[in-house]
Amino acid sequence: MSVKFTYYDDIVIVSAKGNLMGGKETDDYHKMVKDLISGGKNKIIADLSKVKWMNSKGLGMLMGCYTSCKNAGGNFKIAGGTEKVKSLLMITKLLTIFDAFDTIDDAVESFK
């Protein structure tokens, strides 16, 4: 998995590419988000448009990022996602917790 950061004013988009299947990858992703938060960035969008699949560890990592951001007074939103990923979020009812958007632009706009 690779991760890229894009900044829009005070919003950070964290784009992942590959699979979120646990282990070092998900630990590193969560650490990157926590580093952003400790650096004062607490408006974060997880771009899942290039994530092919995730398991329970990947879902747990997203929940950890969400919780870390909320505890810092911020907001962690999800954008994109393949049909498989969207289906997984729907089945697990995590879409009732996350603010989820079809596009990054929609997610960015929701912060305004």
Steps between C-alpha positions, in 0.01 A plus 500: 500500500619850424376822658498855360403828670325788327428827679202731439527795737462341846372165363726201439407225257670171578488285187577130532566266211485121532345291776439580866547156649664564835855474622761767445305673223197584711716583802704741286186660354354562847834638622511740204152626585595541867812693394282732289270556799787573737627747239173690520322347201168359617287523185589180320349319203588137435501454123409134447451521124810288432457253786415167343401318817517518878437254780400549862846637583460768233155587633642517852773732378242734346308500829823576688571794268143624543525477880842670513370785285177541699694502829710787362187699418523426129322297240603194298299438183509239227493565126491266205520129542451214261168320499660224711618746763170690503314171538722400794440835671127460444484141627692589816278809545808722521333734253278603791811623685716650225414796285548332162506670161523377143768750406784687667351830381173421679690412819707820482186705442335345808760668723386846386 
